[in-house]
Amino acid sequence: MLAQAGSDLAHVVRLTYYTTDVDALLGVWPLIGQRLADNRPASTLLGVSRLAFPEMLVEIEATALVP
């Protein structure tokens, strides 16, 4: 969706992670850090009891500034 808006990951200024398993997400946090190596946006991690689709474990909301 970022590309469709004429933007990319470098323009993301905020990420919000919703997860049903905080420990599991923190277990892969180094991989997330590698993916965001060139851009470290402000982030929030929230543990929730379930997501809109029960089979999902993580939902990520991103805010980007489109040039």
C-alpha positions as CSV (number, residue, x, y, z in Angstrom):
1,M,0.0,0.0,0.0
2,L,2.9,2.4,0.6
3,A,4.1,2.0,-3.0
4,Q,0.5,2.7,-4.3
5,A,0.6,6.0,-2.3
6,G,4.0,6.9,-3.8
7,S,5.8,6.2,-0.5
8,D,7.9,3.4,1.0
9,L,9.1,2.0,4.3
10,A,11.6,4.9,4.7
11,H,8.7,7.3,5.1
12,V,7.0,5.4,7.9
13,V,6.9,7.6,11.0
14,R,4.9,5.5,13.4
15,L,4.1,1.8,13.8
16,T,1.6,0.2,16.2
17,Y,1.8,-3.5,16.8
18,Y,-1.2,-5.4,18.1
19,T,-0.5,-9.0,19.1
20,T,-2.2,-11.8,20.9
21,D,1.3,-13.2,22.0
22,V,3.7,-10.4,23.2
23,D,6.4,-12.9,24.1
24,A,6.3,-14.5,20.6
25,L,6.5,-11.1,18.9
26,L,9.4,-10.1,21.1
27,G,11.1,-13.3,20.1
28,V,11.3,-12.1,16.5
29,W,11.9,-8.5,17.4
30,P,15.5,-8.6,16.0
31,L,14.1,-9.6,12.6
32,I,11.8,-6.6,12.7
33,G,14.7,-4.4,13.7
34,Q,16.7,-5.7,10.7
35,R,13.8,-4.9,8.3
36,L,13.6,-1.4,9.7
37,A,17.4,-0.9,9.9
38,D,17.3,2.3,7.9
39,N,14.3,3.8,9.6
40,R,13.4,3.5,13.3
41,P,9.9,5.0,13.6
42,A,8.1,5.6,16.9
43,S,6.5,2.4,17.9
44,T,3.9,1.0,20.3
45,L,3.4,-2.6,21.2
46,L,0.0,-3.7,22.6
47,G,-1.0,-7.1,23.8
48,V,-4.6,-7.9,23.1
49,S,-6.9,-10.8,23.8
50,R,-7.8,-11.3,20.1
51,L,-7.7,-9.6,16.7
52,A,-10.5,-9.1,14.2
53,F,-9.6,-12.3,12.6
54,P,-9.0,-14.9,15.3
55,E,-6.4,-16.8,13.3
56,M,-4.1,-13.8,13.1
57,L,-1.4,-13.3,15.7
58,V,-0.2,-9.8,14.8
59,E,-1.7,-6.7,13.2
60,I,0.6,-3.8,12.3
61,E,-0.7,-0.2,11.8
62,A,1.6,2.1,10.0
63,T,1.6,5.9,9.5
64,A,3.7,7.3,6.7
65,L,4.4,10.8,5.4
66,V,3.9,10.7,1.6
67,P,6.4,13.0,-0.2
